[in-house]
Amino acid sequence: MENSIIKSQAYGKDRVRVVRVVRHADGWQEIADYWVCCLLSGEEFETSYTKGDNKLVVATDSQKNTVYYLAKTLPAEKVMV
């Protein structure tokens, strides 16, 4: 069997839907609706393909939950673009 070389590797979670509502004191509301793509890449992930070592891999559900956490906890001006 020939040796193979991995030139690049990436994985992630696509189409994470985030809806953020900011309610202002005067009754005005702002709504932002996003589809987020989280893509991780780098040479560090090579062992997950070549040796089955997934200790550096972040599960895609964890990526999705991180997107939700950031959307909820970041100040509105950071999210409402």
N, C-alpha and C positions, 0 to 999 in steps of 0.2 A: 504494500500500500504506500502510495506517495505521501509525502508531507504536504500539508496545505498551509497557506499563510492567510491569516485574517487581516485584511487591509483596513477595515473599519467595521465597527459594530455599534448598534444603537437599539434602544427599545424604549417603550413608554406607554402612556395612556392617552388616547385621542378622544376628542368629542366629550369632554367633561363639561356639562352645562352648569353655569353659575348665573343665578339671578340675584341681584343685590338691590334692595330698596332702602333709600335713605329718607327718613321722615324729618322735615324741618319744623321748627316751632310755629311758623306761620301757617302750617297746614299743607305747604307745598311738598310734593314727593318727587324724588328722582329714582328712576328705574334703569338699571343697566343689565343687559342680557348678553352673556358671553358664551362662546364655545372655546374651551381651553385645550391646548395640546401640550402635554408634558413629555419631552424627549430627553433621554439621558444617553450620552455617548462618551466614549473614551477607550483608551487602550487597556484600562484596568479591568474591563469586563471580559477580556479574552479567555481567562481561565474558566469562566462559566460555560463557554462553548467548547473549549479543548479538554477540560478536566472535570467538568460537571461540578465545579466549586462555585456555589452561588452566594457566598458570604458577602460579596460586595453588591449584590443585586438588590434593588429596592422594589418590593412588590408593587404592581400597578395599582392595586387598591390603596396602598399607602400613599402613592403619588396623588391619587384622586382625593383622598381625605386631606392631604396637605393643601391642595388647591381650595377645598371647601373651608379649611381652617383659616387660611390667609384671606380669603374673601370675606369671612365673618369678622376677623379681628383687625385687619388693617384699617386705618382711618379712611373715611369715604373718599377723600381727595386722592388717595393712592389707587383706589379701585375704579372710581368713576372717571374714566378717561374718554 
